[in-house]
């Protein structure tokens, strides 16, 4: 019997579990394409333009923000899904929505909000917050709350990067927590890593924070790519050779993801989306060699960029502002905007404050901190 192609496991939009609130079909856009468009038109999506990826906007207008990062993830996701014969509209919709729940100041902001919520026996998880955004917080249409996205997109929002134990998250029972998500969703976290590892190298080099010789010495996959480019273009400026080498690294990781996922699907015996769901493990992934290359990139960035004094100082001041504003609103819920102040009178104030602040952009949070706390907020970025 011939090996099964991943395309046989592509999510067919005609077999979608549908929307929470039924809608008539669109004459020329399938439901996953409509979901993609609804995400793009969401206010929470637009706010990603003013949320930190690694560098805050004061460093340069050229560096990635959370929105431009998201667009790069979507481009890679669509390419990888297309090469595997999967549903590119679903993959693109999931890539565009995957970071919509991120709070200000990147992962540091997420960790700070989570720590604040733990004091009340709760958590902050940007994937679960994203689900609440698309189901509750976005009010764009008169016929239903939220964006009324398809089941598969809502499922992928929470399951693209991890599995949630059914007994620990009973409120998410409808999302089949005991099963794997479709292959399109399984790709997203991996293409996210490809996107941010290569982009953060680019931005760190452009910012003159990363040392070029250290990079070549510590990241073998980049060194090999650069050596190849240097042989071909010996007279080219180093920055252009750097760009070309980085392109080779991205291509190597994306190609490996395609080829390894194809081999795993063929070896697994799965034939349908339901087989993928019931499979013990996720099938999308890197080969051991590419996984090691990817890990070397992450380790280098953690040691040489994310921990750099310039980045750490900016991050620490930003998180101090977030923490101070969180405590201020808890002590003075009447200073919240009218909608949230009224909500805080009937719901746990810490949850209302968290939801309000998670939606802020970096600069809006800092302005709120100056407005409400003034000099007592300390030096702000």
N, C-alpha and C positions, 0 to 999 in steps of 0.2 A: 504493500500500500504506500502511495506517495505521501511524503510528509505534509502535514496540515499547514497551510499558510496562515499567518496572523490575521490576514484579511477575513478569514472565515469567522474570526472572533470579534470583528468590528461591530460596534454598537450601531444597529440599524434604527434610525430615528422613528421608523414606522412601528417599532416594537418598544418604544419608550413607555414607561409607566405613566407618562403624562404630567399634567400640571395639577396643583392642588385645587385650583378653580378652573374648570373646563373652559376652553376658548375655541372658537371656530378656527380652522386652519387658514394660514395666509396663502394667497394665490400663487406666490412664487418664492417664498422663503420657508425652509423647513424649520421645525421648532428649535433645533440647536442653533441655527443661524439667528433666529429671533432672540434667543437667550443671549447670544454674543452681543447683539445690537442693544439689548436692554441694559446689559452691564456697561457698555461704552457710554450710554446716555445717563447713567446713574450719577448722582452728585458725589457719592462716596468714591466712585472711580475717578472723577475729576480731581478730587482732593488729593489723590496720590501724587499729583504733580508737585505738591508743596510738602511732601513728607520725605524724610531722610532715607537714603539708601546707605551710604557710608559717610559721605561728605555733606555737611549742611550747605545751604545756598551761599553763605558768606565766603566760602572758599573760591568758588568759580561757578559761572553759569554753564560750564561745559561738562561738569560731572553728572553722573546718573542720579536721578531721584527715583522714588518708588514707582512712578508712572513709566519713565523711560525704561527702567528695568523690566517692568511688566510687559511692555511691548516687545522687548528682546526675548523674553520667555515665550511669548505667544508666537513669535516668528520661528523659533527653534522647535516648539511643540508642533506647529503645523507641518514643518518640514519632516520631522521624525515620524509623526503619525501618517503622513502621506506616503513616505517610503515603505512603511509597514502595511499599507492598505487599510488603515484604520479610519475612523470617522474624523476627518480634519475639522469639521465645524464644531463637534463636541470638544475636541482637544483644544481648539482655539478659545472657545468659551470658557473652559476650565482654566486655561492659562491666564486669561484676562481678569478673571475673578479671584484668582488664588491669593492675592495679597490685599484684597479690598478691606479686610478686617484689621489691617495693621494700624496701630496707634501712632502718634508722633514719635520721632526719634528712633525709628527702626526697632531692632530686637531689644535694645537696651530699654526703650520705652515699654515694650511688652513685658519684659522681666520686672520692671518697676511697678506697673499696674498689677501684675500677678501677685507680687509681694504684698501690695496694699490690700488686695482682695483676700489673700490668705488670712489676714488678721480677722476677717469676718467669716471664715470657714468656706470661702468661695475661691474661684480661680478666674484668671483671665487667659483665654486662649484665642489667638487671632483667627483661627479657623472657625471656631464656634461663634465668635463675634461676627464673622463674615456671614454665617448662616442667618443670624438674627438681623443683620443689615438687609439681606435680600428678602427675608420673610416678613419683617416688621417695620424697619426704620425708613426705608425708601418709600415715599408716597408720591407716585407719579401717575397712577391710573385710577379712574373712578370705580372700576368693577371689582377691585380686590386690594388688600394690603400688600405691601412689598412689591417685588417684581414678578411674582408668580412664575418662577423658572421651572423647567422640567425637573422631574425627580432625579435624573442622572446628573444634572449639573449641581443640584443641591447636595446630592450624595457625595459627589466629587469634591465639593468645597471642604467637607469635613474629613474625607477619607483619602485624599490624594497623597498626604505625607505621613500618615500613621493609621494604625488600627486602634479603635476605641473598644474597650472591653464592655460587652453588653450589660453586665451586672453593675458596672460603675457609672453607666450613662443611660439609665432607663428612659430618659426623656427623648433619646435619639433612636428608640427602638425601630421606628419606621424605616430607618436607613440601613437595615440589614447588616448590623455591626458584626455579626458572626461570619460574614462573607467578604471576599475580596472585591474591590471595585473593578469595573471594566478596565481594559488595557489603556484606554485613552486617559483615564484618571491616574493610573499607575505611572504613566510617563512624566506627569507634571513635576513632581518633586525632583526628579532626576534632571530634567531640562532646566529647572530652576537653578540647580547647582552648577550646571554647565554655564548658564548665563551669568550668575553672580561671581563665580570664581574667575572667569576670564575678564569680565567687565571690571571687577575690583582691582585686578592686576593692572588693567589699562589705566584706570583712574589714579591708582596709587603711583604708577610710573609717571603719569602726566603731572601729578602734584609734587614730584621730586621727593617723595617720601621713601619709595622703595629703591634699594640699591641694586643696580643692574647686575653687577658681578655676584652679589649674594643670591640673586634670583637664579642665575645660571648655575651656581654651585649647589643650590639646595633643591631645585625643582628640575629633575632630570628630563621630564617630558618637554619643558620649555627649552632647556639647553639643547636637546636634540633637534627641536624644530628650528631654533635660531641658527644652529650650526649649518643646517641644510639651506636656510635662506641666505646666510652669509656667503656660502660657496656660490650660490646662483647670482647674488647681487652684491658683490664685494664693495662696490663703490657707492652704494646707496646710503643715505643718512641713517644713523642708528635707529631713530624713531620709526622710520618706515620699515626697517627690518624687524623691529620689535612688533609693529602692527602685523606684518606678514606672519611672523612666528606665532603670534597669538591666534591668528586666524587658523593656522595649522593645528594648534592645540584644541581649539573649539571643534574643528572638523574631525579630529581624531576621536574626541569624546562622543560627539553626536553619531559618528559612523559606528563606533563600538556599541553604543546603546541600541542602534538599529539592528546590527548584526547579532548581538548577544540576545536581545529580546526575541528575534526571529528564531534563533537556535533553541532557546528555552521553550518557546511555544511549540515548536516542532517536536521536541523531545518529551514534552509533558503529556501528550495525548489528548489535549483539549481540542474541541471542535467548535464550540459555541461560546457565546458570552456567559451562559449559565455554567458551562464547564469552568471558565475562568473564575467565576464567582465562587464555585465550590472547591477550587484548587487550594491545597494546603498553604502554599506560599504565593507571594506576588511573583509574576513572571517577567515583568519589565526590570531590566537591570544592566549593569556593566559587567564585563568580564573581570576576573581577578586583577589582571594587569592594568586595565583602565581604571578600575576602582582604586588601585594603589596610586596611579597618577593623579586621580581626582583628589585623593586624600592628601597627597603631597602639596597640592595647590592650597587646600584648606589650611593645612598646618603652617605653610609659609605665610599666608595671609593673616592667620591668627597671631603669629609671632612677630611679623614685621609690619603689618598695616593696622589691624584692628586694635593692637595694644600699643601703638605708637603714641608718644606723649601728646602730640598735637591732637590726634583723634580722641584719645582718652580724656584730655582736659575738656574739650568741647562736649563730649558725651556726658561727663560728670556734671558739668554746669547745667546742661539741658535736663538731665534726669532730676537734679535738685529742684529745678523750676517746676517740673511735672509733679514732684512729690509735694512741694509746698502748696501748689494750687489745689491738689487733691484734698489735702488737709483743710485748706481754707473753705472749700465748698462743703465739706462735711460739717464744719463748724458753723457755716453760714449758708444753709441751703436756700434761704430767701434771696441770696445774691445770684443764684442761677437764673438763666433766662426763664420767662414766665412758664413755658410748657414744662420744663424740667423741674422748676420749683413746685408746681402743682403735682407733678408726678411723685416727687420726693415726699409729699405729704401722705401718700397712700402706698408707696412701695419702699423697699429698703433704700435709704439714702445713698449708701455706698455703691449700690448697683446703678442707681441713676447717675451719680457722679462719674462712675467708671464709663458708662455708656456715652455720656456727654463728652468726656475728655478723650476717649478713644477715637472719636470722630474729628477731633481738632487737627488742623495742620500745625506744623512746627511753629511758624511765625504767629499764628493766631493764639496758640497756647502762651507764647512769650508775651504777646500783647496783653492777654488776660492777666498774666502774672504781674506785669507792670501796673495795670489798671487797678487790680484789687490789692496788691501787696506793696507796690511802690519800692522804696529803698530797702524795705525789710526782706525783699526777695533775694538780696545779694546781687553780685555781678552776674548778668545774664549774657548769653552769647550774642 
